[in-house]
Amino acid sequence: MSLWLILSGTSHARINVVTLPDRDTVQLTIYNSADLTMVKETRHLTFRKGLNKLEFSWANTLIDPTSVEFHALTHTDEVEVLAVRFPPRVTNTLEWHISSAVAGEVVCEIRYFTSGITWSADYIAEADRAEKVLTLAGNVRVTNNSGEDYENTQIRLVVGVIRLVEEIATLARQRGLRDEKERNLGMLRNEMKHAMDKLEVAAAQQLAEAAPAEIIKEGVSEYFLYTVGSRDTIPTGWSKGLPSFQTNNVPVTSYYKFEKEQWGAAVIRFYKFTNDKPSHLGNEPLPDGEVKAFRTVTSDGLLNFVGATNVKYIPIGEAIELELGEDREVAVHPTLLDWQKLDLRFDQWGNVAGWTVKEVWQVELQNSKDIPVVLDIRRNFAGDWELKSAAQYESVDKTKVKFVLPLKPHEHQKFSYELTTRYGTNVTK
Amino acid sequence: MSPLCHAPRLVAVFSVSLWLILFVFGCATPPNPAHATAAKTLFEATVRNFHFPSATATGSVRDQLLRDAAIGYEHVLRDYPDQDSWCAKSLRSLANVRAEQGRLDAAVQLYARVAQKYPHQDWEVLIAWKTAADLLWDAGRQPEARGFYRQIVTRFDSPGAPPVIKTIVHTATTRT
């Protein structure tokens, strides 16, 4: 994209084309789901009194030329777009004819939509040795394939769902009729602009009132404008990681789960924390992305990789459970010690009509780590069952119980339970 | 008449049928995705290497650059006729070249052809009509220009139109 200010004389033969100064600010607001980015750039332009011509070219970029808008941010009542023309000497270029009542510098904003810019978020979670607190750092990776370079750019991400936008995008994809798709994309852009305007107003209010960030809720939509803290230059064809935040001392609960039906024989490690103020978070929802978790293992800060997982959008106040994969240093071995078929009952023809099965299970637990752990062991039962155990347990639902057991470092433990299951005419409930 | 006498007629019927089949299937061939990339590459290279430089060049260099730009756009139109979007851009850009060569009538014909050949390419149709109208207006051919302005108002005057289109329609309205 290029922008030119043309100082026109009395005839076309004497027009002077002047390269403009670089953009003063550039802001990208990226909405991933619809491959749509709103670009806002400001420049200090020197206008002459009377007619000024300003050229904007979108050649060899993915800029949507129908979305291009020009506004004067200063001298707003004295600067006006009179007409738009398309000069034949260049292609894919529009020329604004701007009337200015002032001679001198005017701050101008040019706004348009482009496609080809995407973002993804990722997080690094570093737990302390005892796995009681963690440092959470967020990064945003922006990939620019738009055909246009963006220098010293502020990045804003639309996090969450703008429901109507999603529906229109889906409709456009499903139909595939070009003109209909174009119409839908027009609606999409309008909705995006509407959403952006609301978010701009909310952001301005927050700035003025030093109020906490606001989430816009509209019907079933919930979205949030997430501003990346740092600025960077992102040339076309490049992908760049930008640090967005780092928070220390986030309280974390580390625990392990065993459930044969879900993970087989593996014991799965989890970290759990909450996106709220007491956890030194909760300023804004967190975008979905990959979390890589590490644990400090030596006093000089050496880190061990614990695991990685993908998390979905985390609203303010919500707890997030990170499933970090198998941990072989914690083991659970259930063993069937005894099995009996009892209380056989027969019908009038001598066939078995009811029976009861009694099983005795022993569960061995091993913590080979040098820190205490909490184990959550879940067992699933079907039918008319009854459980007896010296170990404490609680029902999760009609078919599932859980035993929550703390283990000291390097501790080996056992517990057992007796399961009685009634079948046929023996069923009592 | 012996069966052999029917041979030339049969050959003719077969030949016509073959051409019909080729024509029908040829028309029904969906756009080739590889063509989209090739057309885009050729169009963009023409803009970058010839059309843009011609805007700042002078004399014989400018003339040569415009001739080369025209050849590039004609190649897109000839080699990738299934690529409506790139062909519409190329046809309009070819019209731009003719206008810059001082061949206004040829340019206006090409601008008009954008809407005839690619009626679904709304933005290209709008730019083509607008450019034709402005060139004719500046050349003192207001009655012909009014025809294009009227078409712009009829097709693009909509309350939900983007600001850039509203500005174009507003100008067109004042000149009809």
Interface residues (C-beta under 8 A of the other chain):
Chain A: V17 A59 N60 P65 T66 S67 V68 E69 V81 A83 V84 R85 F86 P88 R89 V90 T91 N92 L94 R178 D179 E182 G186 R189 N190
Chain B: E44 V47 R48 H51 F52 S54 A55 T56 K89 R92 S93 A95 N96 V97 A99 E100 A107 H120 D122 W123 I127 K130 T131 D134 L135 G160 P162 P163 V164 I165 T167 I168 T171
